[in-house]
């Protein structure tokens, strides 16, 4: 799996109008991993799905819990600090957080065992489901549909 292609897709999709806002809402609401969700959309656009979503979650869990989340918490803690030097440090932490997220994408690329999929959104639906998150099925379906529209994704690989 081409790590650079995955990262370019992730950055491009996250930058589309409304995508970041909805992804961050889901992250805050139920602990969704935005990188994982965007990776699932990437796979679907390639006509693929992961053999096991659970194995991918396991592959990134330690990295996410011990690197990404602490960096995010540190960055957020400094958000309202009025000191210029604190804001300068916050920008460095933000850059490190972004780099850590890119490393998570690399972990996903290395860990995925892709299988063919005729449904370009099956992987995203498998990840964003009531089986994984404290959400109703309708909430999951609506979020996936909204993201598909906002990202302008193709309905067939």
N, C-alpha and C positions, 0 to 999 in steps of 0.2 A: 504494500500500500504506500503510495507516494505521500510522505508526511507534509511536504510543502504544498501539494495540491489540497490536502485536507485542511491545512491551516488557512490557505487563501480562501477556500470555500467558507470556512467558519467565520473569518473576519468579514467577508463580503456579506454573508447572510445576517450576521449580527448587526451590521451597519445599516441594514434596510429599515425604513421607517416603521416604527412600532415593534420591531422584533426584540430589540434589547429590553424595552420596557416590559413586554409580556414575559420574556424569559426570566427577567429579574423578579417579576411578581411571583412566578412559579417557584423560583429559587427560594424566595422569602416565605412564601405560603406553605410549601411542603418539602423543601430541601432538595428540589430537583437539581441535577448537575447540568448546567447549561452546555458545557463542553460535550457531555455524553449525548444530550438531545441533538445538538447540531451534527455530531458525528453520525448519528442514526439517519438524519436527513441526507447527509453526504452519501452514506452507503446506499440508501434508496435511490438516489439519483444515478448511481452506478449500476442499478439493477441487482443490488445485493442486500443481504440482511446478515446480522451476526448469527452464528450457530447458537450462541448463548449470550443473552444480555447479562445474565447473572455473572458469567465469567468475566465479562468486561467490567462490570461494577467492582468485582473483586480485584481485578488488575489495577484499578486506579484508586481504590479506597484509601490505602495508606498514604499515597501521595496527596490526595485531595484533603484528607483529614489532618495531616501533619505539616503540610506546606501551604496549599492554596487557602484553606479556611483561616489559618492563623494570619497569613499575609492580608487577607481581606478584612479580618477583624482589626488588625493594626491600622490599616489604611482608614477604615471607618472611624476608629477611635480618634484619629488625628484630624478628621474632616473639619471640625469647627474650631480647632486651635488657631488663635489669631497670630501667633508668632511666625514670621517669615521663614525662619530656619525649620520650624516644624512642618510648614507647608512644602518646603523644599524636600525634606525627608519623606513626606507623604507622597510626593511625585516619584521619588526613587522606589518606594514600596509599591506604588501602583505599577511601575515598570517591571519590578520583580514579580508581582502577581501575574501580570500578562505573560511574562516569560514562563512562569510556573504552569500556567494554563496551556501554553504551547507544548511544554514537556508532557502534560497530561494527554494531549492529542497524540504525541509520539508513542506514549505507552499504549493508547488505544490502537494505533496502527500496528504496533508490534504484537498485540495480544489478540486481535480479531481473527476469527476463523470464519471468513465470509462464505455464505451460501447464496445461490441464485434466488432472486425474488422477483415475481412478476408485478407485485404491488410496491410502487416506489415509496410508500409511506408506512408499510407494515412494520419496519424497524422502529420508526418514531412512535407509532401507536403501541408497540410492544413495550417500549421504555416508558412512555407517558401513559400509565394505566393505573387504575385503582388497586391493582395487585402490588404496586410499588409505592404508591403515594396515597396520602389521605385525601383523596379527591373522588368525586362521583364520576361515573363513566361519562355522563353528559359534559361535565367540566373538561375532562380529558379530550373528548371528541371535539368540543368547541375550540380548545386551545390549539390542537393539531390543525384543524381547519383554518383557523385564523393565521397561524404561522405559515401554512402552505400558501395562502393568499398573499400575505405580506412579503414573503420571500420570492413570490412569482415562480414557484417550482413547477416543473413539468409533471404531468400526471402519468407519463410512461417513460421508462428509461430509453 
